[in-house]
Structures are given as structure tokens and as C-alpha cells.
């Protein structure tokens, strides 16, 4: 059997810089367009494995072409690769070096990585819309904050356009979900959870749609709501969130948790955690994780949220 070849790819808008871990010191530049990528993929030896960092939209063509040709490819978190590169004490940071680091990381960590699979068409569109909506929200917030001490009619008009654009994206999100009847029913089930509204239900649905079969705890870690312990000997440091994955999904589940805490079914639970000395922020994070677990259970069983059962479970714990 031929050996596995591990290829690391540093990518930008114009080109791919490719390095193979089994061929040290050599790199190759390839155009970031379908014909050039297809030609290179066709030349790969059998049992080749690729890895690339998530980099905006630059990596999308490579992912699509690799999946279409059945080539195994992994989409890496840039933070993981950066920390790995720092551990190697690389003094330079160039496209060639980055590609070599990615190839080495893939060879060492492949058994712990999840192979990239293309999402369904509607799932991909929903994910794209949620990300673009998050971009508009960030820009709108920056604009409002930057001009709060200098109100201008032109800025007010621009903010109104942002509002209209967000409303249009919300309509497109509803249309994407409604195009799949089963997903629409799942969204309606998710909305039975107090605090989960139109947008947060779409975000949760997108996660379960994109990652079929994922467990609740794995999903919590995927979006970065898992606590990261810091302990050594007798030292017990402050736990902080890992904050991996999409920040927008964390924001939406956090906001849903804040609403959940004000609802009748969540008030007692919120008060109990606060009585333990936890801050409101810490309690909202705990409730956000609880919402994800509830969402997973609801979609797994196909049953709506039961407030009486939830209250009984909370009273017994």
C-alpha cells in the first residue's frame, strides 16, 4: 500500500502555496481558480490528504473542488495552526513556511481532526446568510458607536439602509428554512424553548443541519461555550470560555439565555445560580449551554419543550 501524503495549503485570493510534509523544503504555487485547482488535484498521488486554514471566502473553491473529486481535505482553525507554529519556534512567517507548518500539523494531528464534508445546498445557504447578517450587525454597531457624539442626517439614512438590509436577509433566512419542510418543523420545535426566537432558532438549526449526528457537548465545544480549566497542583485558576468557532452563534445563544432567564421557567434557575455568587454573565453562559442541550434533546426526540418536565428536572438537581 502506498504511503499517505500530507499536503498543507496556505491560501490567499490569488493563489495556493502547497507543501508536502513527506517532501520537505519544496513548495508549489497554484492559481486559486477552478481550472488550476482541478489540474493539481488530478496530479495528486493516491491517498493524498489536504489541509487548509479557514480564511474568509478564499478557501471555498478549493473545498468544493476537493470534495467533488473525492479528495480528503480538512478545514483548520487558524488559531490552532498559529499556536502550533509558535510551539515550533519558527522565526519566519511566509506563505511557504505557513504551508509547511500546516502540512506538519496535519500529519501529526489527523486522527483528531474532522474531515470536511460539503453541507446540503439549503444548509450552506442558511449558514452563508447568518454569517453575512452577523457582518452587517457588526458594521452597523461600529457605525452607530462611532457617530453617537456627532449625529448626521447622512448617517441616519445609512443606518436605515442597514436596517432594511437586515430585514431582507431575515426574509431570505425564513425562505431557506421554509424550503425544507422537515427543517421548518424542527425550527418550530426549537422556538418552543423560552428565549429562542426567530434568529436564534435559525442559528441552532443551522448548526444541527451542518453537523448531523453531533452530540450536545460536542456542539457546545464547537461554538466555543465550553469552559477551559486552568489548574496546576494546588493552583485553581479562573475558568474562561474557549471561544472557538463562530462568535455569532455564541452571541445568539447568549442573548437567548438572557431572555430565558427572564421567563417564568428560567427565573428560579437564574436566581439559584446567582445565589451561589455567580455573576450574571456566568449564569447566562450556563443557561446558553443548557439551551443547546435542550435543543439537542428536542430535535432528537421530535417533541416540543415541556416546562413542567424542565422545572421538575431542575428541582431535583
Protein Blocks (a to p, Z undefined) as FASTA:
>chain_A
ZZdddddddddfkbccdddfklghiacddddbfklmmmmmmmpcghiacddddehjlmmm
mmmmmmmnopacddddfklmmmmmmmnopabdcfklmmmmmmmmmmmmmmmpccdddddf
klmmmmmmmmmmmmmmmmmmmmmmmmmmmccfklmmmmmmmmmmmmmmmmmmmmmmmmpm
klmmmmmmmmmpghiafklmmmmmmmmmmmghiafklmmmmnopaccdddehjbccdddd
fkgajfklmmmmmmmmmmmmmpmklmmmmmmmmmnopafklmmmmmmmmmmmmmmmmmmn
opacdfklmmmmmmmZZ
